[in-house]
């Protein structure tokens, strides 16, 4: 049987990474985007359009990525719990105990 590489620990780290990445993007992007705009020019024309478009993209990402990360964290907890429940009784041995057949 083909063994899946989808492990609870991997899912947990992806969840943590997506959650933190989404939150950092949400907090850092506005200051970075408005800081990069030239101050001597009025915000009009192409630069304003690009800023608005990128702002919409970041808003969409910030509404999707952190909840997805939190859902992955919860899924990893469930995967770990169910994985422990599905371990066959004979495969877990205490230290020094003889295997049960």
C-alpha positions as CSV (number, residue, x, y, z in Angstrom):
1,X,0.0,0.0,0.0
2,X,1.2,3.5,-0.8
3,X,2.0,5.5,2.3
4,X,0.8,9.1,2.5
5,X,3.3,11.8,3.2
6,X,0.6,13.9,4.7
7,X,1.5,13.8,8.4
8,X,0.0,15.7,11.3
9,X,3.3,17.5,12.1
10,X,3.7,18.7,8.5
11,X,0.1,19.9,8.4
12,X,0.7,21.7,11.7
13,X,3.7,23.5,10.4
14,X,2.0,24.5,7.2
15,X,-0.9,25.8,9.3
16,X,1.4,27.9,11.5
17,X,3.3,29.2,8.5
18,X,0.2,30.2,6.6
19,X,-1.4,31.9,9.7
20,X,1.7,33.9,10.6
21,X,2.5,34.7,7.0
22,X,-1.0,36.0,6.4
23,X,-1.0,38.1,9.5
24,X,2.5,39.5,8.7
25,X,1.4,40.4,5.2
26,X,-1.7,42.1,6.5
27,X,0.1,44.2,9.0
28,X,3.3,45.0,6.9
29,X,1.9,45.6,3.4
30,X,0.0,48.9,3.9
31,X,3.0,50.6,5.5
32,X,5.3,49.2,2.8
33,X,3.1,50.0,-0.1
34,X,2.4,53.6,1.0
35,X,6.0,54.1,1.9
36,X,7.2,53.1,-1.6
37,X,4.9,55.6,-3.4
38,X,6.7,58.8,-4.4
39,X,5.8,61.7,-2.1
40,X,6.4,64.5,-4.5
41,X,3.8,63.2,-7.0
42,X,0.1,63.1,-6.4
43,X,-1.5,59.7,-6.1
44,X,-3.2,59.6,-9.4
45,X,-3.0,57.7,-12.7
46,X,-1.1,54.4,-13.0
47,X,0.5,54.4,-9.5
48,X,-2.9,54.8,-7.8
49,X,-4.4,52.0,-9.9
50,X,-1.6,49.7,-9.2
51,X,-1.8,50.4,-5.4
52,X,-5.5,49.8,-5.5
53,X,-5.2,46.6,-7.4
54,X,-2.5,45.3,-5.1
55,X,-4.5,46.4,-2.1
56,X,-7.4,44.3,-3.3
57,X,-5.2,41.3,-3.8
58,X,-3.7,41.6,-0.3
59,X,-7.1,42.0,1.2
60,X,-8.3,38.8,-0.5
61,X,-5.2,37.0,0.7
62,X,-5.6,38.3,4.2
63,X,-9.2,37.0,4.4
64,X,-8.4,33.6,3.0
65,X,-4.9,32.5,4.2
66,X,-5.0,33.0,8.0
67,X,-8.4,31.1,8.4
68,X,-6.9,28.4,6.1
69,X,-3.9,28.2,8.4
70,X,-6.0,27.9,11.5
71,X,-8.1,25.2,9.8
72,X,-4.9,23.3,9.0
73,X,-3.8,23.5,12.7
74,X,-7.1,22.1,13.8
75,X,-6.9,19.3,11.1
76,X,-3.4,18.3,12.3
77,X,-4.8,17.9,15.9
78,X,-7.6,15.7,14.6
79,X,-5.2,13.7,12.4
80,X,-2.9,13.1,15.4
81,X,-5.8,12.0,17.6
82,X,-7.4,9.7,15.0
83,X,-4.0,8.3,14.1
84,X,-3.5,7.3,17.7
85,X,-6.9,5.7,17.9
86,X,-6.3,3.6,14.8
87,X,-3.0,2.0,16.0
88,X,-3.5,-1.8,16.2
89,X,-3.4,-3.1,19.7
90,X,-0.6,-5.6,19.1
91,X,1.8,-3.0,17.6
92,X,2.3,-0.9,20.7
93,X,4.6,-2.5,23.3
94,X,5.6,-1.3,26.8
95,X,9.2,-1.1,27.5
96,X,10.5,-4.5,28.3
97,X,7.2,-6.3,27.8
98,X,6.8,-9.2,25.5
99,X,4.8,-8.7,22.3
100,X,1.2,-9.9,22.4
101,X,0.2,-12.4,19.7
